[in-house]
Amino acid sequence: MSKAKKIVAFIGVMGLGAILLGGSQYAMKATNSTEFCVSCHSMSHPQAEWEGSVHFSNRKGIRAECSDCHVPQDTLHYVKAKVIALKDVWHTFVTNKLPDQEAYEAHRLEMAQRVWEEMKANDSMTCRSCHSFDAMVLSDQKESAQKMHKLAQETNQTCIDCHKGVAHFMPDIQLDNVAAGELSKHGAEFTTSDKTLYTLAMTTAQLPQGGEVRLLPYAELHQWKEEGEQVKATIKGWQQEGAESVVYMDLGKRIMVALLPDEAQSKVNIVNTVFDNVTNSNWKEINVEIIAPKTAVTANIMALNQFGDNLNQTHCSGCHAPIGADHYTANQWIGVVNSMKDRTSMSADDVRAVTIYLQRNAKDIAGSSH
């Protein structure tokens, strides 16, 4: 090949490369536009949600477009996001996966979880392109936001751990009935070799001499024996003087075991009385015999703990990453759960179960495992 032809070929290759590079850059930029993103009919649903959010309209006049949240600028993650986005084109024009609002709702949880996982994997890279802990003036934030941002820094949480649902509606996560159904299968699951039994949920138990008590989830039954379809056992715990209607698991730690009506309070056996400096009051160590249905108790503490953890993971991850039980003390967990419960769909039974689960595994409970 002559020198002139080599030069022409070289120029041709360079020109082709420039065209390909320019074309790819143009395509990348064009597909980053919000107009392109919402051009698919299936995107009209998230578009409407976004347009009603603070990321679309706010007092500071700052708008986060689709790509600002969904396309990281880091080269590797940028290319990865573009490749993954090809599936949207496939589902829109080939499979028609999301033809209407009903189909969109059916797949909302699946799509949300995929985005959450990706954002957690890249440390919420797109969020941090606008927001950073270093730039935050915590003193200007609400007290609750200050606490959560400090906690996030201490526990290495990332933005998406807490800020799900800021631009799009949260998906429905219905798990309680299934989980509770699975838990009930463990009723009467024990053998004569098991030393301790536990109540599965709030349970009404009878006193041998008449009257009844209400046992909380996780209440421990000691020195038990079967009597037909029932179990006769001893409940142990502590009462704070002046508040004898509640039996707690440990001295000074408000992990509820049982609730005693007035007529039952006189039927407990007082073993010891101790003055507690923290609460500045006397506490009575007590025990009382009860009779409960076999189906209401189990020896399978692992199943109970799995149910409690399930509640924590499901409901407490809507606003932030689930916090480990050993992050707070048993008494602190009461205030933490009470301050958050109204933001969840938990029933009163769920709230009791998750509170006691977290308390029993709190940082000030020996071994943080019971």
C-alpha angles and dihedrals in degrees: 000000000000122000091248092053091049090053092049091048091048092050090047093052091047091049092049090049091050091050092049092046093046092045093050092048090049091048092048091049094044093050089051092064120104089227089062093045095054095041090092112084091228090063093061089086098055089038091061091048092049092049089056094050134089089249089068102040128015143144092265094056094233117141124195109209123207094266092048089067103027106036117060115211094221106108098236095044090041093058091041091054091050093050093047089049089064088078089065089059090049094050092045101048103024113027098022088215095170107037095153146002093276092057091045091054090048090058099034096101093047092050094044094050091050091053092045092051092049093048092048090049092055094041093251090295095174093049091051092053085076104017129048136165090232092060096045121107096207093188089065092056129087114272093250091051091049091053094047094046091050089048090048091055093046093050098037094242120166129226097261090055088074108016104063114141097027095127104013133040117269116250119243112258109195111180108124099087093049092046093046090049090053090048093052089058088071093062112126089011101146143098134212089264093064110099098193132038127195133209114243096212142343102322134183110225130185129233115229091231093048134281131068144250133203115236119208124222112284093023106158120233115203134187089016132173134182120251108182108292092349139072123224112205147146124258116207129194149107134284124202111228109256092022102065094148090082127063114202128199098233139019109276093356113108099217101140119227104167144355117226124201117217095266092053097050093075091053099065123102114237110216101174143348121221131181112229116207094199095058093027092226144095119268123201121213106217145169132197135185118239139177118219136172114268091230091061095061139058142178090217101102089166091065090051092049091048090054092049092048089047090057091048094049094044104042103025093052093065092084104016142359112290109269117229115251091237092060094085136032121256093258094045091056090066092063094040094053094042091053092052106033096087090060090061136062093238118139121229089260091052092050091052092048097048092044094053092043091054092043095050089053096040123133094255095052112096109261090355087245130091 
